[in-house]
Structures are given as C-alpha cells and as structure tokens.
Amino acid sequence: MDRTEYLATYRLTHKKELQDYRKTHKDQIRDNNRRWRANHKDELKIKNHDRYLNEKESRKEYSKIQYRKRKEKITREVFLHYGYDKIECCRCGFNNIFALTLDHINGGGHKHRESLRRTGMVFYRWLQKQGYPEGYQLMCMNCQFIKFKTEDMIK
C-alpha cells in the first residue's frame, strides 16, 4: 500500500478523531497554515497560476451555462407577464418559446430599441427594471410579421 492509499484509509477509519483534533487545535492549525503559505509564496503562485490556466475552459463553460439559465429565467418572467400568465401568442395561441417575441402594440419597436440601445435579454431586463410598462404584447414571429406587413400595406 502506497502513502496516498494509506492516508486515504487512515482518514476514513479515524474521521472522528481528526475532526475532534481540528476543533481543539483550530488556532494552532491556522497559524501553521499561515506560516507555511508565507514560506511557500512562490510555489503557491506558480501552482495557482497553473490551476487557473488548466481550469480556464471549465470556468468558461460554467459561465456560459449560468448565463443561459439567467437568460431563460428572465425571458420566461417577461413572457409570463406580457402573456398574462401564459407563454403563448396573443393572436394564434402558438406556445413555442423559441418563436415568441415581444411586440410593440402601437408599432415603432425598432426605433424604440434603437433609442434605448438595448436588444434581447438586455431589453427584457430593462422592462423588468421599469416595472413592466404598458404597450407590449407577446406574439409569435409569424403573427408579428403578418401584423408588420398588413400595417405596411395600409400605409
């Protein structure tokens, strides 16, 4: 049995003793750790930098996942509000969240978003911060396109 196996086995069999020791010698352990870190600053710097470089990809992936979750949550909240507690088109009842968008009831959405310099999730966050202002409705892309084209024909 090599040293790492021995230590792992020892930790499992003497878990309670080790916990008690840590509780009674907390200050001494903290002081020893501080002294060790002070004496090994350069080693720790290199080790931590290497770990940072090795874990960079996993941190990026984790950030992407967290961003996606936040985006889905905000989108769902905004759609539920403007869909009156339902996530579906106000005209045809289509309910696939990936094809639903917010529509400016009185038109002018492009100009409005341009003046705010906000689109997508940033725009949805702005709506939340403004207390969900009136003048928006939840529509599928088809109905929104039809609305746009019929208004364009009337003009």
N, C-alpha and C positions, 0 to 999 in steps of 0.2 A: 504494500500500500504506500503510495507516494504521499508527500506532505499535504497537498491540496485535498486529497481524499480523506486523509486523517483529520484535517481541520474541519472539513465539512461534517464528518461523522461526529467529531467531538462537539461541534456546535449544536447538532441535533440532540445528542444524548445529555448535554449539560446546559440546555437552554435556560432553565430556571435559575441555575447558579450564575450564569453570565448576566442575566437580567438583574438579579439582586446585586451583583458586583457593580454593574454600571450605575445603579441607583445610589448605592452607598459611596461610590468614589467619583461622582459626577464632576466635581471641581478639579480633581487630580487628572482625570482623563482629558477634560477640556484644556487644561494647562499644557499637558504633554502634547496634545494635538497642535496647539498654537506654536509651541516651541519647534515641533517637527516641521510644520509648514514654514516657519521663519527660516529654518536652516536649509530647506529644500525648495526655495522660491524658484530658482532657475529650472529645476527638474519639473516642478508643477506647471510652470509657464509653458514649457515645451509639450508636456503631456496634455494639458488643457487645450492648447492650440491644435495639436494632432486630433484630439477628440472632436473639436469644433469642425475641423476640415472633414473628418470622417462622417460626422452626423449632419452635415450641411444639407444633403439631399433629403434625408428623412425629415428634417425640420421644414424644408420647403414643401414637401408632400403634406405634412401635417398642417401647415398654414393654408395650403390650397383647400384641404378638406374642411377646415374651420371656416374659411371664407365662404365656401359653397353652402355650408349649413346655415351661416348667418344670412346669406343671400336668400336662401329658400324660406327661412323663417320670416324675414322682412316682407318678401313678396307675398307670402301666404297671408300675413296680417293685413297688408294693404288691400289685397284682393278680397279678403273676407269683409273688410269694411265697406269698400265700394260695391261689392256684390251683395250687400245686405245679408251677411252671414252665409252666403253660398258662393262657391267659386264656379261661376258659370256665366256665359254671355247673357247680357240683359235682353238681347233680341231673340236668339235662336236656342239658348239653353246649352250650348256646347260647353263641355266642362274639362277639357284637357288643358291643364295649367300652362303647358309649353306654348300653346297657341293663343293664349289670352293676353290682352294688354289693356292699359288704361286709355280711355278716350276722353278728350275734352268735349263736353256736351255741346258747347257753342262753337266748336272749331278753334283754330288758331293755336293748336298744340305745339307745332314746330316752332313758331315764333316765341311762345311762352317758354319752352325748354331752352331755346337759344338764349333768351334774355337771362334765364337763371343759370345757364351754363351747367346744367345737370341733366343726365340721362340715366336710364336703367335703375339700378339699385340706389344710386345716389339721389335720384329724383324721388324714389319711394321713401327714402329716409327723410328727405325734405318735407314730403307730405305728412309724415308722422310728426315731425317736429312742429309743423304748422297747425297740428290738431285736425288733420284730415279736412281741408277746405272743400266747400261745395264746388260743383261744376265738373265732376268726373264721373265716368261710368265704366263698368267692366264689359269689354266686348272682345269677341274672337277676331282674329285678323281678317277673316272673310267679311264679316258684317262691317268691320271698320273700313275695309277697302270699298265695299259697296256704298257705305254712307259717304265716303270721300268722293267717289265717282258721281253719285247722284247729286251731291251738292255742287260738284264741278259742272255738271250738265245744266243745272238750274241757273248758274251764273252766266 
